[in-house]
Amino acid sequence: MKATKAIMITLLSIAAVAMAYFCVVSVVTPIQFEEKRTAREVAVVKNLVNLRTAEVEFNRQNGRYMADADSLILFLKTATKKEVMKEGSLTDKQLEAGLTDPKAAKIIETAKKKALKKQDFASDTELYAYIWANDKDVIENGLSGFRRDTIESNLIQSLYKGEYNESNIDEIIYIPYTNKTKFEIEVNNNYTTSQGIRVPLFEARAPFDTYLGDLNQQELVNLIDKEKKLEHYTGLKVGSVEAPNNNAGNWE
């Protein structure tokens, strides 16, 4: 009897420990899953935003979106962006007198042409210094120090401000925490509104199972099931090929 009682106590102790273990696991596992999911989605969202930036610029220059990720990267590496270099601004008094930025820019441009007919200049800095100090129209209109030049700048530098260059810009087309899995990109360049206006659309997606696939499988199944029941996309995405949404992300 004593031996049987001892065995029963031992078995009950083991069961109690097992129950305690599974209780802890049932609480800790979802927490750990959510912590890892949150951390990973920061990186996924960053790439989706950068991908959106590239698509928007491609559309601005070409009037359509690009479905092929490699072609989009080639565009970033080879295209340029026209930007206006601004120096100086008009005063309230100048604006009240009817002077506008375009008018001021035209006066400056005329002055540059006149100066270049007279002599050569080693640089634009020298040219501007000359017309600001010597051109009658520039001086009379108070435009010394005013400059508006359209320049062709490096597209990657212009869009990403030093965060990327030609050697690492490819990173934006890959879903983080995967083995170089590319974002799913879909375009609809022929979408037409009810008013008959063509509005190109694009969508970039990262399914949950791509960047969370190596985490707890039951938690992943639960997450996907939950989003499906809510009729949400099961992952992160930006844009829509079904209707214009200002290229918003589904986390925004």
CORSULHU-V748038 format. One record per residue. N is the residue number from 1. SS is DSSP state (h for helix, s for strand, l for the rest). PSI is psi in whole degrees, 0 to 359 (none if undefined). D_LAST is the distance of its C-alpha to the last C-alpha in whole Angstrom. Layout:
n=(N;N)
ss=(SS;SS)
psi=(PSI;PSI)
d_last=(D_LAST;D_LAST)
//
This chain:
n=(1;2;3;4;5;6;7;8;9;10;11;12;13;14;15;16;17;18;19;20;21;22;23;24;25;26;27;28;29;30;31;32;33;34;35;36;37;38;39;40;41;42;43;44;45;46;47;48;49;50;51;52;53;54;55;56;57;58;59;60;61;62;63;64;65;66;67;68;69;70;71;72;73;74;75;76;77;78;79;80;81;82;83;84;85;86;87;88;89;90;91;92;93;94;95;96;97;98;99;100;101;102;103;104;105;106;107;108;109;110;111;112;113;114;115;116;117;118;119;120;121;122;123;124;125;126;127;128;129;130;131;132;133;134;135;136;137;138;139;140;141;142;143;144;145;146;147;148;149;150;151;152;153;154;155;156;157;158;159;160;161;162;163;164;165;166;167;168;169;170;171;172;173;174;175;176;177;178;179;180;181;182;183;184;185;186;187;188;189;190;191;192;193;194;195;196;197;198;199;200;201;202;203;204;205;206;207;208;209;210;211;212;213;214;215;216;217;218;219;220;221;222;223;224;225;226;227;228;229;230;231;232;233;234;235;236;237;238;239;240;241;242;243;244;245;246;247;248;249;250;251;252)
ss=(l;h;h;h;h;h;h;h;h;h;h;h;h;h;h;h;h;h;h;h;h;h;h;h;h;h;h;h;h;h;h;h;h;h;h;h;h;h;h;h;h;h;h;h;h;h;h;h;h;h;h;h;h;h;h;h;h;h;h;h;h;h;l;l;l;l;l;l;h;h;h;h;h;h;h;h;h;h;l;s;s;s;s;s;s;s;s;l;l;l;l;h;h;h;h;h;l;l;l;l;h;h;h;h;h;h;h;h;h;h;h;h;h;h;h;h;h;h;l;l;l;l;l;h;h;h;h;h;h;h;h;h;h;h;l;h;h;h;h;h;l;l;l;l;l;l;s;s;s;s;s;s;s;s;h;h;h;h;h;h;l;l;l;l;l;l;l;l;h;h;h;h;h;s;l;l;l;l;l;l;l;s;l;s;s;s;s;s;l;l;l;s;l;l;l;l;l;s;l;l;s;s;s;s;s;s;s;h;h;h;h;l;l;l;l;l;h;h;h;h;h;h;h;h;h;h;h;h;h;l;l;l;l;l;s;s;s;s;s;l;l;l;l;l;l;l;l;l;s;l;l;l)
psi=(318;321;319;319;319;319;318;318;319;315;320;323;317;318;320;317;318;317;318;319;311;330;316;315;319;335;316;320;310;324;314;320;314;323;315;321;313;315;318;324;338;315;321;316;319;313;323;320;317;326;319;318;317;316;318;319;321;317;321;322;336;352;20;168;163;124;334;117;319;322;327;319;320;320;314;325;337;336;166;172;129;126;149;119;117;132;126;160;158;144;166;323;319;319;319;331;358;4;131;169;312;319;318;318;324;320;317;317;319;319;321;316;319;319;320;336;333;320;169;153;143;335;166;326;317;321;312;321;323;308;328;330;341;336;128;313;321;314;315;328;6;38;14;125;355;132;134;108;134;123;154;116;160;127;316;315;318;318;324;3;47;352;328;160;187;335;337;5;336;337;330;346;357;143;122;153;28;169;71;39;127;150;145;120;128;141;155;89;0;18;135;132;172;341;4;18;128;127;105;141;152;161;132;133;151;100;149;316;353;310;356;5;338;4;185;121;324;320;323;316;318;318;313;317;318;313;325;319;329;0;39;158;136;71;198;140;161;140;183;140;3;325;151;133;25;28;35;153;152;1;349;none)
d_last=(67;66;65;63;61;60;59;57;56;54;52;51;50;48;47;45;44;42;41;39;38;36;35;34;32;30;29;28;27;24;23;24;22;18;19;20;17;14;17;16;13;13;15;13;10;12;15;12;11;15;16;14;16;19;18;17;21;23;22;23;26;27;25;24;21;23;23;25;23;27;27;24;25;29;27;26;29;31;30;30;28;30;29;31;33;33;36;37;36;38;39;39;43;42;40;42;45;43;42;38;36;38;41;41;40;43;45;44;44;48;49;48;50;53;53;52;55;57;56;54;51;50;47;44;44;48;48;46;48;51;49;48;51;54;52;54;51;48;50;51;47;46;44;45;42;40;39;36;36;34;34;33;31;30;26;25;26;25;21;21;23;25;23;24;27;29;30;26;24;25;22;19;20;21;19;19;22;23;27;25;23;22;18;19;19;20;21;22;24;26;23;25;24;26;28;29;26;25;22;21;18;17;15;14;14;15;17;17;21;21;19;20;23;26;25;26;26;27;23;22;24;22;19;19;21;19;16;19;20;17;17;14;14;15;13;10;10;9;11;13;17;18;17;15;11;11;10;7;5;6;4;0)
//
